């Protein structure tokens, strides 16, 4: 259990360092950086590499935004195995649904409860 | 439209600008991003162990409830204005974890509240995070389509 916390810290931190380098060295905006990371996650998932990272580092790989691309591909592939090509469309949000619904629901609650600052 | 040629004054100005531009402390920024990003992921790991032991999730499926919980934490941190401060300190360390995605949506929702709930909150919620979803979905579509078609040819 302890080594898992260690690797989650290291791998998660390293993915954030890649993001920081895209900010500082490549001079990308946050929006561009996050889009690049998501697309990278989807491509790594296509080659089946991202699962190894999740097995190895747990939340260190599943908390950074790269795992969003990975889960989208996984959801699509799961459905595609059952229903063929049309599953790519129907399964897209199968796994990420909770993240997106949570963001929408909590975002709306936030707008109800909190007042804008500054 | 043709791109305009830069005049001599503009070139000189760019040189002057380059000389006075603050050098970004890249190594220091990376260290901060590493520490804070790593910390978010360690918290995520603790949450996922909680779900594994008490709610019978497996290592592979636990990412789903974990990210929802992390988004809830982002709601609290954003609402009380703490996330902005973390962001100023940590840069990508707070933007790359899923809490940053939550923060982008929640802060946009809170910020546009004054414009009304339908036109303000509803239509601006995904202003910042929308690009992540669009490019994520499209790239995932391409990848999954290629994999499926190749699988059909191979099998």
Interface residues (C-beta under 8 A of the other chain):
Chain A: X1 X4 X5 X8 X9 X10 X11 X12 X13 X14 X15 X16 X17 X18 X19 X20 X21 X22 X23 X24 X25 X30 X31 X33 X34 X35 X37 X38 X39 X41 X42 X43 X45 X46 X54 X55 X57 X58 X59 X60 X62 X63 X64 X65 X66 X67 X68 X69 X71 X72 X73 X76 X77 X80 X84 X85 X87 X88 X89 X92 X95 X96 X97 X98 X99 X100 X101 X102 X103 X104 X106 X107 X108 X109 X110 X111 X113 X114 X115 X116 X117
Chain B: X24 X26 X29 X30 X33 X34 X35 X36 X37 X38 X39 X40 X41 X42 X44 X45 X46 X47 X48 X49 X59 X60 X62 X63 X64 X65 X66 X67 X68 X70 X71 X72 X74 X75 X78 X79 X80 X81 X90 X91 X92 X93 X95 X96 X97 X98 X99 X100 X101 X102 X105 X106 X108 X109 X110 X111 X112 X113 X114 X117 X121 X125 X128 X129 X131 X132 X133 X135 X136 X137 X139 X140 X141 X143 X144 X145 X146 X147 X148 X149 X151 X152
